[in-house]
């Protein structure tokens, strides 16, 4: 992944964290933003943390001691733990182990998707490089 893409993932991850924290601070986050999704609570957690996992895997893709999807998942699970603790202090909200489980599943799926896309892009680049090299070799033989 290019340096620019990692920086973009980092910036978007910071925005994701800020939005997540802000919405967790509200008794009724859907009323706060003025959008009612009418989705199951666990599906909302999967979507939210899937997005975070995707961004975190991209942001932490250069961590040498851990695979990007693991680093992204770990970050989001720790963020989810802090989020559940935070919500326990917000009037009208509560913390739930099932919410944390949905967060972890969403983060893992998002991080794996990010990693999968990165590998596909690398394979595509390698395929183009090999094709160019093969064509150059063939052209060299003809002359």
C-alpha positions as protocol buffer text, in pm:
chain_id: "A"
residue {
  index: 1
  type: UNK
  ca { x: 0 y: 0 z: 0 }
}
residue {
  index: 2
  type: UNK
  ca { x: 132 y: 341 z: -88 }
}
residue {
  index: 3
  type: UNK
  ca { x: 229 y: 592 z: 175 }
}
residue {
  index: 4
  type: UNK
  ca { x: -53 y: 824 z: 62 }
}
residue {
  index: 5
  type: UNK
  ca { x: -311 y: 547 z: 102 }
}
residue {
  index: 6
  type: UNK
  ca { x: -186 y: 466 z: 454 }
}
residue {
  index: 7
  type: UNK
  ca { x: -204 y: 834 z: 549 }
}
residue {
  index: 8
  type: UNK
  ca { x: -558 y: 855 z: 410 }
}
residue {
  index: 9
  type: UNK
  ca { x: -655 y: 544 z: 611 }
}
residue {
  index: 10
  type: UNK
  ca { x: -502 y: 698 z: 924 }
}
residue {
  index: 11
  type: UNK
  ca { x: -691 y: 1025 z: 875 }
}
residue {
  index: 12
  type: UNK
  ca { x: -1019 y: 846 z: 809 }
}
residue {
  index: 13
  type: UNK
  ca { x: -960 y: 618 z: 1109 }
}
residue {
  index: 14
  type: UNK
  ca { x: -918 y: 923 z: 1333 }
}
residue {
  index: 15
  type: UNK
  ca { x: -1246 y: 1062 z: 1197 }
}
residue {
  index: 16
  type: UNK
  ca { x: -1412 y: 723 z: 1251 }
}
residue {
  index: 17
  type: UNK
  ca { x: -1292 y: 718 z: 1613 }
}
residue {
  index: 18
  type: UNK
  ca { x: -1417 y: 1073 z: 1672 }
}
residue {
  index: 19
  type: UNK
  ca { x: -1756 y: 997 z: 1519 }
}
residue {
  index: 20
  type: UNK
  ca { x: -1785 y: 673 z: 1713 }
}
residue {
  index: 21
  type: UNK
  ca { x: -1699 y: 843 z: 2041 }
}
residue {
  index: 22
  type: UNK
  ca { x: -1938 y: 1132 z: 1973 }
}
residue {
  index: 23
  type: UNK
  ca { x: -2229 y: 903 z: 1888 }
}
residue {
  index: 24
  type: UNK
  ca { x: -2157 y: 688 z: 2194 }
}
residue {
  index: 25
  type: UNK
  ca { x: -2188 y: 1000 z: 2407 }
}
residue {
  index: 26
  type: UNK
  ca { x: -2550 y: 1051 z: 2301 }
}
residue {
  index: 27
  type: UNK
  ca { x: -2851 y: 887 z: 2464 }
}
residue {
  index: 28
  type: UNK
  ca { x: -3013 y: 846 z: 2121 }
}
residue {
  index: 29
  type: UNK
  ca { x: -2748 y: 858 z: 1846 }
}
residue {
  index: 30
  type: UNK
  ca { x: -3000 y: 812 z: 1563 }
}
residue {
  index: 31
  type: UNK
  ca { x: -3203 y: 1109 z: 1687 }
}
residue {
  index: 32
  type: UNK
  ca { x: -2878 y: 1310 z: 1721 }
}
residue {
  index: 33
  type: UNK
  ca { x: -2785 y: 1261 z: 1353 }
}
residue {
  index: 34
  type: UNK
  ca { x: -3146 y: 1269 z: 1234 }
}
residue {
  index: 35
  type: UNK
  ca { x: -3126 y: 933 z: 1055 }
}
residue {
  index: 36
  type: UNK
  ca { x: -3316 y: 624 z: 1162 }
}
residue {
  index: 37
  type: UNK
  ca { x: -3179 y: 313 z: 993 }
}
residue {
  index: 38
  type: UNK
  ca { x: -3433 y: 67 z: 1132 }
}
residue {
  index: 39
  type: UNK
  ca { x: -3163 y: -201 z: 1147 }
}
residue {
  index: 40
  type: UNK
  ca { x: -3098 y: -451 z: 1419 }
}
residue {
  index: 41
  type: UNK
  ca { x: -2856 y: -309 z: 1676 }
}
residue {
  index: 42
  type: UNK
  ca { x: -2602 y: -585 z: 1612 }
}
residue {
  index: 43
  type: UNK
  ca { x: -2610 y: -519 z: 1236 }
}
residue {
  index: 44
  type: UNK
  ca { x: -2535 y: -152 z: 1308 }
}
residue {
  index: 45
  type: UNK
  ca { x: -2238 y: -261 z: 1521 }
}
residue {
  index: 46
  type: UNK
  ca { x: -2115 y: -492 z: 1242 }
}
residue {
  index: 47
  type: UNK
  ca { x: -2131 y: -209 z: 987 }
}
residue {
  index: 48
  type: UNK
  ca { x: -1969 y: 47 z: 1217 }
}
residue {
  index: 49
  type: UNK
  ca { x: -1683 y: -176 z: 1326 }
}
residue {
  index: 50
  type: UNK
  ca { x: -1645 y: -330 z: 980 }
}
residue {
  index: 51
  type: UNK
  ca { x: -1567 y: 19 z: 857 }
}
residue {
  index: 52
  type: UNK
  ca { x: -1324 y: 74 z: 1145 }
}
residue {
  index: 53
  type: UNK
  ca { x: -1153 y: -260 z: 1085 }
}
residue {
  index: 54
  type: UNK
  ca { x: -1114 y: -183 z: 715 }
}
residue {
  index: 55
  type: UNK
  ca { x: -954 y: 154 z: 790 }
}
residue {
  index: 56
  type: UNK
  ca { x: -740 y: 24 z: 1077 }
}
residue {
  index: 57
  type: UNK
  ca { x: -596 y: -260 z: 868 }
}
residue {
  index: 58
  type: UNK
  ca { x: -501 y: -4 z: 603 }
}
residue {
  index: 59
  type: UNK
  ca { x: -354 y: 232 z: 860 }
}
residue {
  index: 60
  type: UNK
  ca { x: -157 y: -37 z: 1043 }
}
residue {
  index: 61
  type: UNK
  ca { x: -41 y: -219 z: 729 }
}
residue {
  index: 62
  type: UNK
  ca { x: 321 y: -138 z: 808 }
}
residue {
  index: 63
  type: UNK
  ca { x: 327 y: -297 z: 1154 }
}
residue {
  index: 64
  type: UNK
  ca { x: 607 y: -551 z: 1126 }
}
residue {
  index: 65
  type: UNK
  ca { x: 521 y: -778 z: 1419 }
}
residue {
  index: 66
  type: UNK
  ca { x: 160 y: -837 z: 1323 }
}
residue {
  index: 67
  type: UNK
  ca { x: -39 y: -897 z: 1006 }
}
residue {
  index: 68
  type: UNK
  ca { x: -247 y: -593 z: 900 }
}
residue {
  index: 69
  type: UNK
  ca { x: -582 y: -765 z: 959 }
}
residue {
  index: 70
  type: UNK
  ca { x: -472 y: -870 z: 1309 }
}
residue {
  index: 71
  type: UNK
  ca { x: -351 y: -520 z: 1396 }
}
residue {
  index: 72
  type: UNK
  ca { x: -672 y: -366 z: 1262 }
}
residue {
  index: 73
  type: UNK
  ca { x: -890 y: -614 z: 1449 }
}
residue {
  index: 74
  type: UNK
  ca { x: -697 y: -571 z: 1774 }
}
residue {
  index: 75
  type: UNK
  ca { x: -723 y: -192 z: 1754 }
}
residue {
  index: 76
  type: UNK
  ca { x: -1098 y: -204 z: 1692 }
}
residue {
  index: 77
  type: UNK
  ca { x: -1165 y: -461 z: 1965 }
}
residue {
  index: 78
  type: UNK
  ca { x: -977 y: -245 z: 2215 }
}
residue {
  index: 79
  type: UNK
  ca { x: -1170 y: 58 z: 2088 }
}
residue {
  index: 80
  type: UNK
  ca { x: -1492 y: -142 z: 2129 }
}
residue {
  index: 81
  type: UNK
  ca { x: -1404 y: -226 z: 2490 }
}
residue {
  index: 82
  type: UNK
  ca { x: -1341 y: 142 z: 2566 }
}
residue {
  index: 83
  type: UNK
  ca { x: -1664 y: 231 z: 2384 }
}
residue {
  index: 84
  type: UNK
  ca { x: -1870 y: -13 z: 2591 }
}
residue {
  index: 85
  type: UNK
  ca { x: -1716 y: 121 z: 2913 }
}
residue {
  index: 86
  type: UNK
  ca { x: -1782 y: 476 z: 2794 }
}
residue {
  index: 87
  type: UNK
  ca { x: -2147 y: 395 z: 2714 }
}
residue {
  index: 88
  type: UNK
  ca { x: -2202 y: 257 z: 3064 }
}
residue {
  index: 89
  type: UNK
  ca { x: -2168 y: 615 z: 3193 }
}
residue {
  index: 90
  type: UNK
  ca { x: -2406 y: 772 z: 2937 }
}
residue {
  index: 91
  type: UNK
  ca { x: -2766 y: 813 z: 3057 }
}
residue {
  index: 92
  type: UNK
  ca { x: -3001 y: 594 z: 2856 }
}
residue {
  index: 93
  type: UNK
  ca { x: -2719 y: 372 z: 2726 }
}
residue {
  index: 94
  type: UNK
  ca { x: -2574 y: 49 z: 2858 }
}
residue {
  index: 95
  type: UNK
  ca { x: -2277 y: -171 z: 2783 }
}
residue {
  index: 96
  type: UNK
  ca { x: -2320 y: -519 z: 2645 }
}
residue {
  index: 97
  type: UNK
  ca { x: -2096 y: -815 z: 2581 }
}
residue {
  index: 98
  type: UNK
  ca { x: -2307 y: -899 z: 2277 }
}
residue {
  index: 99
  type: UNK
  ca { x: -2241 y: -552 z: 2135 }
}
residue {
  index: 100
  type: UNK
  ca { x: -1869 y: -609 z: 2188 }
}
residue {
  index: 101
  type: UNK
  ca { x: -1895 y: -947 z: 2013 }
}
residue {
  index: 102
  type: UNK
  ca { x: -2067 y: -779 z: 1716 }
}
residue {
  index: 103
  type: UNK
  ca { x: -1793 y: -514 z: 1718 }
}
residue {
  index: 104
  type: UNK
  ca { x: -1523 y: -783 z: 1708 }
}
residue {
  index: 105
  type: UNK
  ca { x: -1689 y: -975 z: 1424 }
}
residue {
  index: 106
  type: UNK
  ca { x: -1741 y: -656 z: 1223 }
}
residue {
  index: 107
  type: UNK
  ca { x: -1384 y: -541 z: 1282 }
}
residue {
  index: 108
  type: UNK
  ca { x: -1246 y: -878 z: 1176 }
}
residue {
  index: 109
  type: UNK
  ca { x: -1455 y: -886 z: 858 }
}
residue {
  index: 110
  type: UNK
  ca { x: -1359 y: -529 z: 768 }
}
residue {
  index: 111
  type: UNK
  ca { x: -990 y: -588 z: 836 }
}
residue {
  index: 112
  type: UNK
  ca { x: -991 y: -909 z: 631 }
}
residue {
  index: 113
  type: UNK
  ca { x: -1165 y: -728 z: 344 }
}
residue {
  index: 114
  type: UNK
  ca { x: -903 y: -454 z: 350 }
}
residue {
  index: 115
  type: UNK
  ca { x: -620 y: -707 z: 348 }
}
residue {
  index: 116
  type: UNK
  ca { x: -784 y: -907 z: 69 }
}
residue {
  index: 117
  type: UNK
  ca { x: -814 y: -594 z: -148 }
}
residue {
  index: 118
  type: UNK
  ca { x: -451 y: -505 z: -80 }
}
residue {
  index: 119
  type: UNK
  ca { x: -335 y: -852 z: -190 }
}
residue {
  index: 120
  type: UNK
  ca { x: -551 y: -835 z: -502 }
}
residue {
  index: 121
  type: UNK
  ca { x: -397 y: -500 z: -591 }
}
residue {
  index: 122
  type: UNK
  ca { x: -45 y: -636 z: -533 }
}
residue {
  index: 123
  type: UNK
  ca { x: -121 y: -942 z: -748 }
}
residue {
  index: 124
  type: UNK
  ca { x: -258 y: -721 z: -1024 }
}
residue {
  index: 125
  type: UNK
  ca { x: 56 y: -506 z: -1015 }
}
residue {
  index: 126
  type: UNK
  ca { x: 277 y: -817 z: -1018 }
}
residue {
  index: 127
  type: UNK
  ca { x: 79 y: -956 z: -1310 }
}
residue {
  index: 128
  type: UNK
  ca { x: 129 y: -635 z: -1507 }
}
residue {
  index: 129
  type: UNK
  ca { x: 501 y: -631 z: -1421 }
}
residue {
  index: 130
  type: UNK
  ca { x: 540 y: -996 z: -1525 }
}
residue {
  index: 131
  type: UNK
  ca { x: 348 y: -934 z: -1847 }
}
residue {
  index: 132
  type: UNK
  ca { x: 570 y: -637 z: -1936 }
}
residue {
  index: 133
  type: UNK
  ca { x: 881 y: -840 z: -1852 }
}
residue {
  index: 134
  type: UNK
  ca { x: 760 y: -1135 z: -2062 }
}
residue {
  index: 135
  type: UNK
  ca { x: 680 y: -909 z: -2358 }
}
residue {
  index: 136
  type: UNK
  ca { x: 1021 y: -742 z: -2328 }
}
residue {
  index: 137
  type: UNK
  ca { x: 1190 y: -1082 z: -2324 }
}
residue {
  index: 138
  type: UNK
  ca { x: 996 y: -1194 z: -2633 }
}
residue {
  index: 139
  type: UNK
  ca { x: 1082 y: -870 z: -2811 }
}
residue {
  index: 140
  type: UNK
  ca { x: 1449 y: -924 z: -2727 }
}
residue {
  index: 141
  type: UNK
  ca { x: 1445 y: -1268 z: -2888 }
}
residue {
  index: 142
  type: UNK
  ca { x: 1297 y: -1137 z: -3211 }
}
residue {
  index: 143
  type: UNK
  ca { x: 1575 y: -890 z: -3273 }
}
